[in-house]
Amino acid sequence: MDGYIQTGLGILVSLVLFVIGYRQTIGAKKERARNANLSIHRAILRRMVLEEYAPVYSDITRLIEGKAREFQVSINDLWSEDQVLNSLFTEVFDSDLISPSQRVEIEKRLNGCLDKAEKESSKPSFAEYQQIKLERKSTKDSLSAMVLSASILGALASVLFKFVETKTIQVEWIFSALGVLVLSIAVLSVYRKTKETETVSSRRTEFLHDSEFETEIAKILAKSGHAFIIEPRLGNLTPDFLVEINGKKVAIEAKAWDGPVPLHFVRRTQDYLQQLLASEKIDKAILVTRKQTAMPLGNLGNEKIVVTTIDQLSKVLKEAA
């Protein structure tokens, strides 16, 4: 019975120490990031309502950089420009404190900035992407160090419990402590995964989510054996991929949507694909999403535009051949 108490005490100490360490470091950083996002949102909303300010994409970028320094977080921990604009649009659309006439006028200003944002490059440069990867690796390394440190201290606490009880030291306690160490690492690793998979809206999560999705698509294209180009320039348009299939040029647009998508997102994507086809430089367009629930599959009012999931992409490519 004492062995179970000793083991349970050691694991409990490890868990408590890990939670305290997490809240004081990574948890505190996430809280600062949330407050910075809220500050950005309120600052722009006040200017739009009180001063008839029309949001400018470059202004939002500067504000995000300034708030990142003010709240002592990385710019990649905060919302991206698109996320800020979508948050503002949702707030204005849903607010009962703004008069209907003012709401319509503010939405027009926001839509103007959203339309311009579509033309801005929302993808990180290679240097930015490397920085994002390094920051994520640093966070994972910190969590791993906390798991190991808390587990070791928990194992020592279990030995100390027996020492206080008996006033002696026995060799078998070392094996007991090792057991506590292994069990503590296992328990904290499971708890750690729940923290790593938290859905936290930020520039980093958006970029990595999109980049990883595009990487999956690139692997499928490479496996299919079709020649393809990543982000080709077609006039003023840049699809994610351009694939050549039996002499036909097929543009692929990747959208890592895994849930219901706002209709204005769908409309903007549809308009973009229509522009690609109108350029007469491609023969077909494929919109690839992560899950079927993102939007109805089939076509978007044009038989040359196909909507599919990444699981069905290989099949769609074969049908296009």
N, C-alpha and C positions, 0 to 999 in steps of 0.2 A: 504493500500500500504506500509506504514511504517513497518507493521508486516512482510511482505514478505522480505523487505530489511534487517530488523533485523535478521530474520532467515537465509537468504542467507549469510549475513556477518559472522554470528556465524559459519556456516558450512564451509565457505571458510577459516576462521581463523583456525579452527580445522584441515582441510586438509593440509594447509600450514605448520602448526606446526608438524603434523605427518610426512610429507615428509622430513622436515628438520631433525627431530629426527631420522628417519630411515636412512637417508644418513650418518649421523654423527656416527651411531652405527653399525647396522647390514649391511648397505650398504657399509660402509668403511671396515668392516671385509671381506665381499665378494670380494671387490676390492683387498685387500691384498692377499686373497686366489688365485685369478686369476693371480696376479703377481708372487706368489710363484710357481704355476703350470707352468707358462711360463718360470720361471728361471730354474726349474728342467728339463724341456724339452730341453731348449737351452744348459744347462750344459752337459747333456748326449750326445746330438747330436753333439756338438763340439768335444767331446772326441772320438766319433765314426768316425767322418770324418777326423779329424786332427791327431789322435793318434792311429787309428785302435783299439779302445777300444771295447771289447766284453762285453755287459751288463751282470751283475750278479744280480740275484734277491735280494740277501741280500744287495748288494751295493745300489740298488734303494730304499730299505726300509730305510737304514741309511740316504740317501740323503733326502728323504721325511721328516724324523724326524728332520734333521738339518734345512731344509728350513722352517718347521713349527715354530721352535724356532726363526729363523732369522726374519720371517715376522709376528711373534706374532699371530699365528692362531693355532687352534687345528689340529692335524694330520688328524682328520676325516673330516676336511673341504677341504682337498687336494685330488688329484686323488689317487686311489689305484695303486698298482704296475702294475696290468693288464692294467689299463687305461693309465698309463704312456707308457707302451710298445706298446699298440695299437696306441697311438698318435704318437710315434716315427716311427712306421711302416708306418703309413699314410703319414707322412711328407717325409720320404725317398722315398716312392713309387711315390709320386706326385711331387717331386722336379725336376726341369729341370737344377738346378745348380750342381747336382751330376752326374758325368759321368756314362754311363750305366754299365761299368765293376765294378766301385766302388759301384754302387747301388746294384748290384747283390751280391757282397761280404758282404755289410752291412746287407742286408736282411737275408743272411744266418746266420750271427751272432745274429740278432734279433730273427730269428726263433728258434735258439738253446735255447735262454733264454725263449721264449714263450712256447716251449715244456716242459722245466723244470718247468715253472710256473704252467702248468696244474697239476703237481704232488704236488705242494705246496698247503697248506690249505688256500683258499681264504676267508673262512668264519671266522667271529670273534668269539673269545671265549665268554663264558657267561659274564665275567667281561667287555670285550670290548663292547659287545652288550648293557649291562646296561649303560655303559658310553655314548654310542651313543644315547640311549633313553633319558638320563638325559640332554644331550646337546640339543637335539631337544626340550625337554620340556622347558628348560631354554630360548630358542629362542622364543617359543610360548608365554611364560609368559612375556617376554620383549615386544613383540608386543602388547599383551593385555594391559599392563601397559601404553604403548605409546598411544594406542587408547583411553583409559579412560582419561588420562591426557590431551591429545589434545582436547577431547570433552568437558571436564570441562572448559578448558581455552576458548574454542570457545563460550560456554554458557555464561561465565563471560564477554566475549568481546561484546556479543549481549546486555547484560544489560548495560554495560558501554556506548555503542553507544546511547541508549535511555537517559541515565543520562546526557551525554554531551549535548544532544539535548534539554532536558527539564529542567535540573538542579534540578530535583526532583526524588524521589524514590517512586514507586507505587507497591502495593502488587501483582497486576496481572503480573508484570514483572517476578515474580518468576515462574509462570506457563509457561510463554513464554520461560524462560531460560531452564526449564525442557524439553520443546518441542524441543528446539535446541539441548540439550544434547542427547536426544533419537535419533533424526535424524542424528546427527553427529556420534554417535556410529554405527548406521546402515550403513551410507555411508562409514565410515572408515573400518568397518568390511568387506564390499565387497572389498574395495581396498586392505585390508590386505590379503584376500584370494588369490588375484592375485600375491602377493609377496610370499606367502607360497607355491603356486603351480608352481613357477618358476622352470624350469628344469636347475638345476645347477649340473654339473658333479662333483662328489666328492666321497670319500670313504664312507661317511655317506649315501648318496642317494643310492649308489650301494648296500651296506649291508642291509639297511632298505627295499629297493625295493625287494631284493631277499628273505629276512627273512619273510616279510609280505606275499609274494607269497607262500612260503613253508608252512606258517601257514594256509593259505586258503586250500591248498592241504591236510594238516593233518586233518582239520575239515571235509573235504569230505570223507576221508578214515575212520575216526571215525564214521561218519554217516552211511557209507555203511555197517558197522558191521564186516568188515574183520580185522583180526589180522595183525598188521604191526609194523615194527621196524624202527626207525629213524637213518639214517646214520650207517648201519651195516658194519662191517669189513668183506670183502670177499677177503681174501688174501691181496693184496696190493691195492685193489679197494674199494671205499666207495660210493655206490649210495645214493641218498637222502632218499629213502624209500625202504623197502623190504616188500612186501605184500604177504600173503599166501591166495590163492584163490582155494578152493577145492583140496588142496594138492599140488598145483603148486605154485612155488615161482616166483613172479613178481617184477622186479626192476623198480622203478620210478625215473626218473631224471627230476628235476624241472629247467626250464630255463625261467626267467621272461621276455622273449622277447616280445615286443609289437609293433615291426616294422621290416622292412627288416633286415636280419642278414648277415654279411659278410660271404662269402663262407668258409673261413678258420675256422670260428667258427663252422659252420655246420659240416665240415669235422672232426674236432677234437672231436666234440660230437658224431658223427657217429662212429669214431674209438673207443671211450671209451665204447659205448654201445656194439660194436662188441666184445670188450675185456671181458665185463661182461658175454656175452653169451658164449664166448669161455671158460670161467672158469668152465662151466658145473655146476655152483652152483645156476643158475637161469634158468627158463624155458621160460621167456618172458621179454621184456623190453618195457617200455612206456616212451616216451619223452613228457612232458607237457609244453606247452608254454601259454603265456597269451592271445595272439590274433592269429587269423588265418593268418593275413598278415605277421607274422614273417617268416614263411616258408611253403612250400606246405605240406598238410596233407597226410597221407597214411603211407608208410613205407620207410625206408632208405636202400633199396637194400637187405632187409632181412625180410621175412614174420613174424619173431619173434619180430621185432621192430615196434612199432606203435607210430605214431606222432599224438597228439591231443591237443586241447585247454582245459583250465581248466573248461570251461562251458560244455564240452562233456566228461569229465573224468568219471563221474558217469555212463554214458552210456557204455563207454569202459570197465569199471570194470565189469558191468553186462554181457557184451558179453564174457569177459574172464572167467566168472564163469562156 
